[in-house]
Amino acid sequence: MSYFTLNDGKQLPVIGLGTVHIQGATGLESILTALDAGYRLIDTSTNYHNEGMVGAAIRRTPISRHEILVTSKLPGLAHQYDMAIKLIQESLYRTGLDYFDIYLIHWPLPKRDLYVEAWQALIDAQKFGLIRSIGVSNFTREHLNRIIAETGVTPAINQIERHPYFNNLETVRANNELGILTQAWSPFGRDKLNVLEDPVIKELALKYDKEPSQIVIRWNLQQNVQPIVKAASAKHQLANLDVLDFELQVADIGKINALDRGEAGRIAGQDPDEYEEFE
């Protein structure tokens, strides 16, 4: 497995496992299968309602805890400083872990205007030993500039919506300029987007003798973006890791970039404040 190096010196495997909508016994088995396949970064959130399941999988696997990286996220209901510190601790109790390897603010929720306070809570939680690396999710350049200016601390990660129909290149560029690793959530799209059925993606899959999902993963990696992928079956989990033996030509990366639909291609819609499931 290859690695990204964060601005705090920590290393992350280039591909992470997403767990949104993965719950219960079937979810537990899916994570155990993924760990057996070679995944070492597991991405969860309080809002996914599966932190306990993720913790159970880590306790059940024979793989050492120190080899597994766990990400969780702060929901909007806990952006106030004291609430944030308590919720981070509660999430650790729920997972049965002593620390989170990565912890992110799930959404900035600018209408509430508490994200700087939430960021300060993560900075202090890191000092307390509750978190190893801290970052944000769904932050724009404006949000990033503000938390850095007001606290002096730059996030290690910014996890954003990014897939061929919403490539979010402006935010990717902002992250790169600030030395922040971009993570892509739902890199294959969701709902009715059918990104993997796009004719351009399918054409490139034939050209490189790869699966459409592998083309999208490679597109991200070659633009310094870490995809957080979700796959329930062992076959798809293994396929998503098998992307290090080829490179897309620059012209083909351009073809995928050209699929961008702007705001019309977003999964989450225009105003994240209206999407409670993501808070």
N, C-alpha and C positions, 0 to 999 in steps of 0.2 A: 504494500500500500504506500502511495506517495502522500506527502503532507503539505499543508499550508502552515506557515509560521506567523503567529499573531504579533501585534506590536508590543505585547507584553512578554514575548519570548516563548510562549507556549506553542506547541504544535498540535494541529488537528489533521486527522485523515481527510483526504480530499472529498470524500463522500460521506454524508450523514444519513441516518434513518429517521424519517418523519413518522409520527404516531398519531396525528390528528384523526379522529373517528376510529381509532383502534382501541378496543376496550375488552374487558372480561377475559375469560379463559382462552378464547380464540386469539385475542390480542397478545396474551402472555406467550402462547405457543409461537406466534408469529415473531415476536422479539427474540425468543430463544433460538428460533431457526435462523434469524438474521445474524445473531451473534456467532452462531456456529458457521455461518457462511463467511464471516470475516468483518462484519460491521463492528465498529468500535465507538461510534458517536451516536447516541440515542437522544432525539429531540422531543421533549414533551412540554407541557404547560399546565398551569393550574386550570385554565379554561378548557383543556382537553378532557378533564375529568378522568385521567388515567395515570396520575403520578404514582398511586399505590401499586398499580399493575407493573409499571416500569421498575419500581423498586423491588417487587417480588421477582421479576425476571432476573435482575442483577444478583439477587441472593441465591437463586436456583442454578444459575449457570456456573460451570466449573472455572470459567475465566476469572482471573483476578480482578477485583474492583479497580485496582490501579491501572489496568489496561483499558478500562471502559470510561468514556467521557459522557457525562449526562448534562443536558441542557434543560433548564426550565425557564418560565417567564412570569413576570409580574403582571397581574391583571389590573385594569383601570380602576377597579374599586379600592385598590390599595396604593394609590400614588402618594398619599400623605406619608410623611417620613416614618412616624411611629407604626402606622399600619403596615408599611412595606417591610420594615424589619421583622415585625411579628409574623407576617405572612410567609416570608422566606423561611423563618424557623419552622412554622407549621408545615410548609411543604417538605422540608427535610424530615420532620417527624413522620409525615405521611409516606414518604418513600423509604424511610428507614436508613437514609444515608447520613453521613457526617458532614458532607459538603456537596455543593454543586460544582461541577467543573466549569460550567458556563451558566450565567444567568442574565436574562435580557428583560428590558422593559418592553412589554408586548406591543403596545401602541402609544404614540405620544399623546393622543387625545388633546389637541391644542385648545379646544373650547373650554376644557377644564383648567388648563394652564397650571398643571402640577407636575409636569414631566421633569423639570429641573430639580424639584424637591425629591422626586422618585429616583433620579439619577444620583443625587447625593446619598440617598439611602443605600443604593448599590455600592457606591464607593466605600461607605463605611462598613457594609456587610462583608466586603472583600477584606477590609482591615481586620474585622472580627474573626476571619477564618471560615466564614460560612460559604464563600464563593471563591473560586480560583481565578476565573476570568469574567469580566463584566462587559456587557454590550447592550444594544438596543435592537428594536425591530420596527420596521415601517416608518423610520425617521427619514425626513427629507434633509437636503443640505441646510435649510434654515434651522431646523430643529437641532441638527448636529452642531452647527456653529454656535448656537446659543448655549447648549450644555457645556461645550468645551470652554467658551468664553467665561461662563459663570462659575465653573468648578476647576478649570485647569486640567481636567482629565478627559482624555480621548477614548471613546469606546474601542474595544478590540474587534467587535463584530457589529454589523448592521444587517439583520435578516429582513429581506424585502420580498414582495411579490415580484417574480420574474419568470417569464416563460416566453416562447417565441411570439405570442400575440400581445404581450406587454413586456417589452425587454427592459424598460426602466433604466435606460442607459445613462440618463442624467444623474441618477442617484448612484449608479455604479461608478461613474467618473468622480463624483464627489467623494465617495468612500475611498477610492484609489488615491486621490489627491491628499486625503487626510491620513492615509496609512491604515485604513479600516478594512478588514476583510468583509466582502459581501457574501452573504448566504442567500440562496434562492429558496423560498418556500413555494410549494406546489409547482415545481419546474415543468411538469407536464400539463399544467392547466387543470381545471376541474369543471364541474357542472357540465355545460353543453358546449364547451369550447372545442373539444375533439382535436387538440393540438397534434396528437400522435397520428391522426388520420389526415393531416394536411398533405396535399400532393407534393409539396417541396420537401417536407421531412421524409416522406415515403420514398421519393426519388433518391435522396441522399442515402437513405438506408440501403437501397439497392446498390448504389454506386460503391459504398464502402463495405458491403456485405455485413451489415450490422442491423440491429433492431432500431426502430424509430426512437425508442427511449434512450438508447445508447448515443444516438446522434445528438439529442438534446442535452444529455449530460456532458458530452464532449464539447459542445458549443459553449456551455457554461465554463468548463474548466479552462478552455483556451482563452477565456476573457477574465481570468483570475476570479472566478465566482465558484463558491462551494455549493453544490446542489444538495438540498435536503429532500431525499426521495422517499416515497412510500410504496411498498410492495408487500403484499401479504404472502404470496407463494414463494417457495424456495427457488423455483426456476427464475422468476423475475428478480428476486433479490440477488441471485448470482449474476444474472445478466447485467444488472445495473452497476456491478462492481467491475465488470469485464470491459473496461473502456480505456485502458492505459496502453493498448498496443496499436493505436492508430491516431492520426491527427487529421482534422478537417483542413482543407485548403482555405486560404484567406478569402477567396472568392465565394466559397460555400458558406463561410461564416457570414459574409455579407448577404447572401441569399436568405439566411435565417433571420438576420437583423431586419431585412426588408419586409418580413411578415408582420412587423409591429403594427398594431391597430390603435396605439395611443390609449387614451382613457377608455375608449370603447372596448378595449381588450382586457380591461381589468376584471379580476374575479370579485374583488371585494366592493366594487362600486365607487362612487365619487367621494363619499364622506364617511371615513372610518368611524366617526362618533356615532353613526347610526347603526353600526354593526356590533351588537352586544356580544355575539359569539367570539369576536376577536379582541374583546377588551381584556 
